[in-house]
Amino acid sequence: MNRDLLSKEMISQVRGEDEQKQTSGSYRAATGRNPISRLLDYVSGVFTPILPAMIGAGMIKVLISILMSLGILFSDQQVFTSLLSDQQAYTILLVISDGVFYFLPILFAASAARKLNSNMFVAAAIGASVLHPRLTELFQSGEEVRFGDLSVIDGQSASSIILMLIVVWMASYVEKWLDKHTPYWLKVVAVPTLTLMIFIPLMMFVLGPLWGYLGQHLSDGLAWLFDNAGVFAGLLLGGAMSLLIMAGMQYIMVPIMISSLATLGYDHVFPVVVAAVLAQAGAAFGVLFKSKNVKVKTLAFWTGLLAMMGVVEPAMYGVTMRFKKPFVAAMIGGALGGAFMSLFETEAMAIGGISGLPSLGLFVGPTFIYAILGMLISLVTAGVVTYFMGFVDENEELPKASSSVLDSSALSDMAVEKTLNV
């Protein structure tokens, strides 16, 4: 066994050395572009291998929503029967559909490490540490969680995709430095141990609390805007909602919504969130009509359909962010739809776990027509802007492996094609 084999053995078993070199070359080639483009390429490239699992789980989520709307399936709280299996049916189906989304930070960590040519299993261990059930129990207890005098990452920050990608990116440099400067006989123990001991505490006690602190101030700022700024609040939140989802801060509005429902009986924030979700669907459909690539059109159709039904991540990470300009179009559509919702003070009578078309029933009331119009504005605007703004499409034929390097979009297309078999 040579000197390099020990540190790269696990990743070499997962994928061939040729693919590893191509991916590394692609990442180096991407570093020549502007920082925003590189960030979007990084996030989208990390997401691509996970996309098929999310599409499958998203379809099951949609099926559950349809069954519940038809009265065929009930949540545990809605079932009044003595049959234990019936009471547990909803929970079991929910676990099947939600497992990949709950553990998404772990999957993202492993995929990011793979893209960065670091140890994907060490990265997965970093992600798993903040999702451990015992830590989750402490978060759910309602008490402040501390380690001595240090604040500990909160549950919402633990699910932040961007935070996880930042930590794994930092860890990859330290891991490679340790691998280079650690004696061979000590490498197998020292490199993973030191990497975990450095970056799990860094995420738990430093970056995580800072991320939560930022989220709290954003929540307070949004609450102030909706109390004082009216249309501008809807415009800002509708446009920035996709960025909040990227940052794992999409839940910072939940306390605002709950407070509004408790005091007023309705909420003005949830309609804006729905508008932003429909905008991602519209941008995906814009890609569907604009692209000449059959594989891209297929992916855009299914992910756009999922986004319409409230499962927005596949469309956002797999299509709009991947082609960049559609992501901007989705932000424009979300901003206009959100502004319309706020202008006419669209009311949600309740908030739901899914925020696409299945949430229409939550808007039944005096402003129901404005909810429908706001959704249409977001959907159509994002689609039209995507179509006329255009984007760099992908060719049907992928470059040969013998060419200089495969770019990140070609590798993404290859991964999706393999799974969808189109």
Secondary structure, DSSP 8 states (H G I E B T S, - for coil): --TTHHHHHHHHHHS-HHHHHHHHHHHHHHTTS-HHHHHHHHHHHHHGGGHHHHHHHHHHHHHHHHHHHTTS---GGG---S-HHHHHHHHHHHHHHHHHHHTHHHHHHHHHHHHHTS-HHHHHHHHHHTT-HHHHHHHHTSS--EETTEE---HHHHT-HHHHHHHHHHHHHHHHHHHHHS-HHHHHHHHHHHHHHHHHHIIIIIIHHHHHHHHHHHHHHHHHHHHHTTHHHHHHHHHHHHHHHHTT-GGGGHHHHHHHHHHHSSBSHHHHHHHHHHHHHHHHHHHHHH---HHHHHHHHHHHHHHHTT--HHHIIIIIHHHSHHHHHHHHHHHHHHHHHHHTT--BSS--S--SGGGGGGG-STTHHHHHHHHHHHHHHHHHHHHHH------SS---TTSS---HHHHHHHHHHHHHT-
